[in-house]
Amino acid sequence: MKFCVFTDLHYDVIPDGDRRIYELIQECKRKKAEFAVELGDLCNPTKENHRILDLFIDAGISCYHSIWNHNTDFSSSEKVLSFFGLKEGYYSIIRDNIKFIFLDPNHIRTESDCTPECNANLTASSDKSPYIPKEQIEWLKSEIADENYFYIICSHQSLCNDFMVGNHSRGIVNREAVRKILEERNSLSRKILFCINGNDHGDDVKLINGIYYYSLNSASYIWHGVKEMYNYSKEVHDKYPYLKDMILYEEPLHVIITIDENTNVEIEGMKGHYQNVTPEDIGIADTWNGVSIRPHTSSLKISASSV
């Protein structure tokens, strides 16, 4: 099995989204990827942006999507789900003997309840987000119970990033509870191959209690908001006003993942380049929000003997 994974393209706020999608599709074809996994923040859920989904369909590449926080910034959860043809934000798909489990952490835990994060409703400093509700955790337990499958856990936000931005967490707030469930599953028979996420716009790999957690770098940029830089034409900056706060990668960063018949996993990363602004130009280090912001994605091999 071979597939491509990418994340955080943010099509609507960059000037070269079409080129990046085209290059991702061409790379899928060149590497003979059977399908693609997109870990969130692809585009706004508008009628016009259906063409992005159609590009993968027209290329004969099935693409599976994670629900993410920025798509629901100014839209309802229902609109986002409808855009992707999903009934729920969390779901699973089976390819051969591997079940891909897509979690939906885009919820807010308030003092009184747990509600989907949408329409910019994260307001109170006491609100906890991103958060996986209890019913989804119970669903996860049942999804990973079958001995016939190995499992890959996909989510937009991280199950291992402890970095805080003010009062809010970069990683899933109740990530330790989720990790405990995965670890308990592996204590019976080791079936969790790895977990993979987007959101952090950076590169990171952690091994926690026998399970790998892979944070995938963005297919387009780093958001910093530290020092405004105007390296494009006035017309481009007028059309894409957030560009001044970004460091764009030249290449659409991604990984190609191969899993053989013995469930050996090889994650093939890549080295890229900054487009025209570097962290040094901004005055920030190579680490941001708890992850590396160098223009690359890490390679990793996970042997079947370790799972």
BELUR-V694963 format. One record per residue. N is the residue number from 1. RES is the residue in one small letter. OMEGA is omega in radians with two decimals (999 if undefined). Layout:
# BELUR-V694963
n:N res:RES omega:OMEGA
n:N res:RES omega:OMEGA
This chain:
# BELUR-V694963
n:1 res:m omega:3.11
n:2 res:k omega:-3.14
n:3 res:f omega:-3.14
n:4 res:c omega:3.05
n:5 res:v omega:3.05
n:6 res:f omega:-3.07
n:7 res:t omega:2.95
n:8 res:d omega:3.05
n:9 res:l omega:-3.13
n:10 res:h omega:-3.03
n:11 res:y omega:-2.98
n:12 res:d omega:-3.04
n:13 res:v omega:3.11
n:14 res:i omega:-3.07
n:15 res:p omega:-3.03
n:16 res:d omega:-3.13
n:17 res:g omega:-3.13
n:18 res:d omega:3.12
n:19 res:r omega:-3.10
n:20 res:r omega:3.12
n:21 res:i omega:3.12
n:22 res:y omega:-3.11
n:23 res:e omega:3.07
n:24 res:l omega:3.13
n:25 res:i omega:3.11
n:26 res:q omega:3.11
n:27 res:e omega:3.06
n:28 res:c omega:3.14
n:29 res:k omega:-3.09
n:30 res:r omega:-3.12
n:31 res:k omega:-3.14
n:32 res:k omega:3.06
n:33 res:a omega:-3.10
n:34 res:e omega:3.13
n:35 res:f omega:3.14
n:36 res:a omega:3.04
n:37 res:v omega:-3.12
n:38 res:e omega:-2.94
n:39 res:l omega:2.98
n:40 res:g omega:-3.12
n:41 res:d omega:3.11
n:42 res:l omega:-3.06
n:43 res:c omega:3.04
n:44 res:n omega:-3.08
n:45 res:p omega:-3.13
n:46 res:t omega:3.13
n:47 res:k omega:-3.11
n:48 res:e omega:-3.07
n:49 res:n omega:3.02
n:50 res:h omega:3.12
n:51 res:r omega:3.11
n:52 res:i omega:3.09
n:53 res:l omega:-3.12
n:54 res:d omega:3.13
n:55 res:l omega:3.10
n:56 res:f omega:3.12
n:57 res:i omega:-3.13
n:58 res:d omega:3.13
n:59 res:a omega:-3.14
n:60 res:g omega:-3.10
n:61 res:i omega:3.03
n:62 res:s omega:-3.13
n:63 res:c omega:-3.13
n:64 res:y omega:-2.94
n:65 res:h omega:2.94
n:66 res:s omega:3.05
n:67 res:i omega:-2.98
n:68 res:w omega:-3.03
n:69 res:n omega:-3.00
n:70 res:h omega:3.08
n:71 res:n omega:3.12
n:72 res:t omega:3.12
n:73 res:d omega:-3.08
n:74 res:f omega:3.13
n:75 res:s omega:3.06
n:76 res:s omega:3.07
n:77 res:s omega:-3.13
n:78 res:e omega:-3.14
n:79 res:k omega:3.13
n:80 res:v omega:3.13
n:81 res:l omega:3.13
n:82 res:s omega:-3.14
n:83 res:f omega:-3.11
n:84 res:f omega:3.13
n:85 res:g omega:-3.12
n:86 res:l omega:3.07
n:87 res:k omega:3.13
n:88 res:e omega:3.10
n:89 res:g omega:3.07
n:90 res:y omega:-3.06
n:91 res:y omega:3.09
n:92 res:s omega:3.03
n:93 res:i omega:-3.11
n:94 res:i omega:3.02
n:95 res:r omega:-3.05
n:96 res:d omega:-3.11
n:97 res:n omega:-3.12
n:98 res:i omega:3.07
n:99 res:k omega:3.05
n:100 res:f omega:-3.12
n:101 res:i omega:-3.13
n:102 res:f omega:3.12
n:103 res:l omega:3.09
n:104 res:d omega:-3.13
n:105 res:p omega:-3.02
n:106 res:n omega:3.11
n:107 res:h omega:3.12
n:108 res:i omega:3.05
n:109 res:r omega:3.10
n:110 res:t omega:3.13
n:111 res:e omega:-3.04
n:112 res:s omega:-3.09
n:113 res:d omega:3.11
n:114 res:c omega:-3.03
n:115 res:t omega:3.09
n:116 res:p omega:3.07
n:117 res:e omega:-3.13
n:118 res:c omega:3.09
n:119 res:n omega:3.08
n:120 res:a omega:-3.07
n:121 res:n omega:3.05
n:122 res:l omega:-3.00
n:123 res:t omega:-3.03
n:124 res:a omega:3.13
n:125 res:s omega:3.13
n:126 res:s omega:3.12
n:127 res:d omega:-3.14
n:128 res:k omega:-3.12
n:129 res:s omega:-0.03
n:130 res:p omega:-3.00
n:131 res:y omega:3.09
n:132 res:i omega:-3.09
n:133 res:p omega:-3.09
n:134 res:k omega:-3.09
n:135 res:e omega:3.10
n:136 res:q omega:3.07
n:137 res:i omega:3.10
n:138 res:e omega:3.07
n:139 res:w omega:3.13
n:140 res:l omega:3.12
n:141 res:k omega:-3.12
n:142 res:s omega:-3.11
n:143 res:e omega:-3.07
n:144 res:i omega:-3.07
n:145 res:a omega:-3.02
n:146 res:d omega:-3.13
n:147 res:e omega:-3.08
n:148 res:n omega:-3.03
n:149 res:y omega:2.84
n:150 res:f omega:-2.96
n:151 res:y omega:2.98
n:152 res:i omega:-3.09
n:153 res:i omega:-3.12
n:154 res:c omega:3.07
n:155 res:s omega:3.08
n:156 res:h omega:-3.14
n:157 res:q omega:-2.97
n:158 res:s omega:3.00
n:159 res:l omega:-3.10
n:160 res:c omega:-3.09
n:161 res:n omega:-3.12
n:162 res:d omega:-3.05
n:163 res:f omega:3.13
n:164 res:m omega:3.00
n:165 res:v omega:-3.01
n:166 res:g omega:3.13
n:167 res:n omega:-3.02
n:168 res:h omega:-3.04
n:169 res:s omega:2.99
n:170 res:r omega:3.13
n:171 res:g omega:3.09
n:172 res:i omega:-3.02
n:173 res:v omega:-3.13
n:174 res:n omega:-3.10
n:175 res:r omega:-3.13
n:176 res:e omega:3.11
n:177 res:a omega:3.12
n:178 res:v omega:3.13
n:179 res:r omega:3.13
n:180 res:k omega:3.11
n:181 res:i omega:3.13
n:182 res:l omega:3.13
n:183 res:e omega:3.10
n:184 res:e omega:3.09
n:185 res:r omega:-3.12
n:186 res:n omega:3.11
n:187 res:s omega:3.10
n:188 res:l omega:3.00
n:189 res:s omega:-2.93
n:190 res:r omega:-3.03
n:191 res:k omega:-3.12
n:192 res:i omega:-3.11
n:193 res:l omega:3.08
n:194 res:f omega:3.03
n:195 res:c omega:-3.11
n:196 res:i omega:-3.09
n:197 res:n omega:3.03
n:198 res:g omega:2.99
n:199 res:n omega:-2.99
n:200 res:d omega:3.14
n:201 res:h omega:3.13
n:202 res:g omega:-3.01
n:203 res:d omega:3.13
n:204 res:d omega:3.04
n:205 res:v omega:3.09
n:206 res:k omega:3.02
n:207 res:l omega:-3.09
n:208 res:i omega:3.10
n:209 res:n omega:3.03
n:210 res:g omega:-3.13
n:211 res:i omega:3.09
n:212 res:y omega:3.07
n:213 res:y omega:-3.03
n:214 res:y omega:3.03
n:215 res:s omega:-3.04
n:216 res:l omega:3.14
n:217 res:n omega:-3.11
n:218 res:s omega:3.07
n:219 res:a omega:-3.09
n:220 res:s omega:-2.95
n:221 res:y omega:2.94
n:222 res:i omega:3.00
n:223 res:w omega:-3.13
n:224 res:h omega:3.13
n:225 res:g omega:-3.07
n:226 res:v omega:-3.06
n:227 res:k omega:-3.11
n:228 res:e omega:3.13
n:229 res:m omega:-3.12
n:230 res:y omega:-3.07
n:231 res:n omega:3.12
n:232 res:y omega:-3.13
n:233 res:s omega:3.11
n:234 res:k omega:-3.14
n:235 res:e omega:-3.14
n:236 res:v omega:3.14
n:237 res:h omega:3.10
n:238 res:d omega:-3.12
n:239 res:k omega:-3.11
n:240 res:y omega:-2.99
n:241 res:p omega:3.14
n:242 res:y omega:-3.08
n:243 res:l omega:-3.08
n:244 res:k omega:-3.11
n:245 res:d omega:-3.08
n:246 res:m omega:2.87
n:247 res:i omega:-3.10
n:248 res:l omega:2.92
n:249 res:y omega:3.11
n:250 res:e omega:-3.08
n:251 res:e omega:2.99
n:252 res:p omega:-3.05
n:253 res:l omega:-3.09
n:254 res:h omega:2.99
n:255 res:v omega:2.97
n:256 res:i omega:-3.07
n:257 res:i omega:3.10
n:258 res:t omega:3.08
n:259 res:i omega:-3.07
n:260 res:d omega:-3.04
n:261 res:e omega:3.10
n:262 res:n omega:-3.11
n:263 res:t omega:2.89
n:264 res:n omega:-3.08
n:265 res:v omega:3.00
n:266 res:e omega:3.06
n:267 res:i omega:-3.11
n:268 res:e omega:3.12
n:269 res:g omega:-3.12
n:270 res:m omega:3.04
n:271 res:k omega:3.14
n:272 res:g omega:-3.10
n:273 res:h omega:2.95
n:274 res:y omega:-3.09
n:275 res:q omega:3.09
n:276 res:n omega:3.07
n:277 res:v omega:3.13
n:278 res:t omega:3.04
n:279 res:p omega:3.12
n:280 res:e omega:3.10
n:281 res:d omega:-3.11
n:282 res:i omega:-3.08
n:283 res:g omega:3.09
n:284 res:i omega:-3.10
n:285 res:a omega:-3.14
n:286 res:d omega:3.11
n:287 res:t omega:-3.08
n:288 res:w omega:-3.12
n:289 res:n omega:3.06
n:290 res:g omega:-3.11
n:291 res:v omega:3.10
n:292 res:s omega:3.09
n:293 res:i omega:2.96
n:294 res:r omega:-3.05
n:295 res:p omega:3.12
n:296 res:h omega:2.97
n:297 res:t omega:-3.04
n:298 res:s omega:2.97
n:299 res:s omega:-3.08
n:300 res:l omega:3.01
n:301 res:k omega:3.11
n:302 res:i omega:-3.07
n:303 res:s omega:-3.14
n:304 res:a omega:-3.14
n:305 res:s omega:-3.14
n:306 res:s omega:3.11
n:307 res:v omega:999
